Amino acid sequence: MEIHRVSRFSTIGRLFQKFQKRGCPLRDEWKRVYVALGMRAEFRHYGGSLSIVPRDDVWAVPVIQGVTIDRIMTALLRRGVIICTYVDDFEAAHMNDDRDSKSDSYVVHFRKTNVADTELAGLSADDLRTGGIRGITLIERLLLEAWCCIVRDDRLDADGSETLCAGSRISHGRVPYVCRDAKYDRELYICGAHPGYKDARLRARAVI
């Protein structure tokens, strides 16, 4: 599990404390996201112990305990995003994630690109698991979408690619993936694929 906790005596810990004292723009941006999700108190309570350090080439995604897919989708809908999904109720769908936001908070990192990792094109979720590659979960992908929407007024996968959320499984075994409509970019699709399915447009984002 990609959970980052640091000692205040370590080099990273001292850097983290410095960011806390002078204010970290990235932390403030994620605070805006969690306020939009109705989780201001949770971010203040759990986020203070997380190392959210900005880097030019890396997405740092804080996942706060208790955040849900429904909360994120509600925030996106309020900002005019049209969400199309084949799952009526994600809470009832019993999602199984490689990293558990129900019982812990953590920060996970991905390569900072608008589109998913091009070198993972054509690899199924089963291929990635066999190769020991840890992929993004659905909740992490939607949090990134919320950050882009709320902070940057932007959107991911703008080239028509599809992010395979290989770190998640829906209860019936399908793997979720997220994509945009090439013509109507306000539409966000959450779909599902067999874990063995592969396609050149379907690409994971690997945890780094």
ZINORPE-V620181 format. One record per residue. RES is the residue in one letter. SS is DSSP state (H for helix, E for strand, L for the rest). Layout:
res = {RES/RES}
ss = {SS/SS}
This chain:
res = {M/E/I/H/R/V/S/R/F/S/T/I/G/R/L/F/Q/K/F/Q/K/R/G/C/P/L/R/D/E/W/K/R/V/Y/V/A/L/G/M/R/A/E/F/R/H/Y/G/G/S/L/S/I/V/P/R/D/D/V/W/A/V/P/V/I/Q/G/V/T/I/D/R/I/M/T/A/L/L/R/R/G/V/I/I/C/T/Y/V/D/D/F/E/A/A/H/M/N/D/D/R/D/S/K/S/D/S/Y/V/V/H/F/R/K/T/N/V/A/D/T/E/L/A/G/L/S/A/D/D/L/R/T/G/G/I/R/G/I/T/L/I/E/R/L/L/L/E/A/W/C/C/I/V/R/D/D/R/L/D/A/D/G/S/E/T/L/C/A/G/S/R/I/S/H/G/R/V/P/Y/V/C/R/D/A/K/Y/D/R/E/L/Y/I/C/G/A/H/P/G/Y/K/D/A/R/L/R/A/R/A/V/I}
ss = {L/L/L/L/L/L/L/L/L/L/H/H/H/H/H/H/H/H/H/H/H/H/L/L/H/H/H/H/H/H/H/H/H/H/H/H/L/L/L/H/H/H/H/H/H/H/H/L/L/L/L/L/L/L/E/L/L/E/E/E/E/E/E/L/L/L/L/L/H/H/H/H/H/H/H/H/H/H/L/L/L/E/E/E/E/L/L/L/L/L/L/L/L/L/L/E/E/L/L/L/L/L/L/L/L/E/E/E/E/E/E/L/L/L/L/L/L/H/H/H/L/L/L/L/H/H/H/H/H/H/L/L/L/L/E/L/L/H/H/H/H/H/H/H/H/H/H/H/H/H/H/H/L/L/L/L/L/L/L/L/L/E/E/E/L/L/L/E/E/L/L/L/L/L/E/E/E/E/E/E/L/L/L/L/L/L/E/E/E/E/E/E/E/L/L/L/L/L/L/L/L/E/E/E/L/E/E/L}
